[in-house]
Amino acid sequence: MKTGQKIDFPKFSDPRGNLSYLEGRNHIPFEIKRVYYLYDVPDGAKRGSHAHKALHQIIIAMHGSFDLMLDDGKEKSKIHLNRSHYGIYIGPCTWRVMDNFSSGSICLVLASEDFDESDYIRDYNHFLEYVGKNGN
């Protein structure tokens, strides 16, 4: 699966509302080992601003909207997320920044691994060096 790829989740609609679901290893290309979410993000704040060496993630706008900027060290893209029935896949060695959060927005993240600080690359110049050395 390619970083930045949209994954549509099943969506069932009826007069009572919508229902969507997702299953690891079915709709998600990895086993889900960790789930976390961002909320009450202050106006103008940015989240992310890091990359992971090995972690795979799916980013979902559960409520409201925000922008997701992705950078593989060669190409950059910007994706506006504003629906909860799809997610964006982010593979290893991808710098990500989230901003432009609407009031009350909630960002849900599904991760392939438990938290491991040593998997993070938190400096952009170190990220560029890392992806250059690893042929990404």
Secondary structure by P-SEA (a helix, b strand, c coil): ccccbbbbcbbbbcccbbbbbcccccccccccccccccccccccccccccccccccbbbbcccccbbbbbbcccbbbbbbbccccbbbbbcccbbbbbcccccbbbbbbbbccccccccccccaaaaaaaaaaacc
